[in-house]
Amino acid sequence: MVDKARKQFGLFLGILLTVSAVVIALIIYTMTMEKLKQIATLKLIGAPDRVIIGLIVQQSLALGAVGLMLGLGLILTVRTISRAGCSWSRSTRWP
């Protein structure tokens, strides 16, 4: 039973990571397409490809850092709440 649950969890985690990666890639692509005019202006004034790629990577890293911080905050909050337990449910009596 435990092996089956472990396999299911692993499969779920794999699907979750795949879908998350696709969503993040689409967000980065969309953000880049929205800045196409600014990228064209940079190319027009002579910015090398390396600078433009650096800007896109920098934006992607910033997006990842914000997501990481939000995710860690959510995990720590849920962990704290789950360790504290539901003290309100033990003290409340239904009529």
Residue, then its C-alpha position, 0 to 999 in steps of 0.5 A: m500500500v505504501d509503495k503504491a502511494r509513493k508511486q502515485f505521489g511521484l507521478f503527481l510530482g512529475i506531472l506538477l513539475t512538467v505543467s509548472a515548467v510549461v506555465i513558467a516558460l509561457i509567462i516568460y515568452t509572453m513577457t518577452m513578446e510584450k517588450l518586443k518594441q523595447i528590444a527592437t529599440l535596443k537593437l536599433i541603438g546597437a545593443p549586442d544580443r548578449v545584453i538583450i539576453g541578459l535582460i531577459v534572463q535577469q527578468s526571469l530570475a527576478l520572477g523566479a525569486v519572487g515565486l520562490m519567496l511566495g512559495l516558501g512563505l506559503i509552506l512555512t505558514v501551512r507548516t506552522i498552522s498544521r503543527a499548532g493543530c486546530s485548538w479552536s475545534r477542540s475547545t468548541r462544543w457543538p450544542 
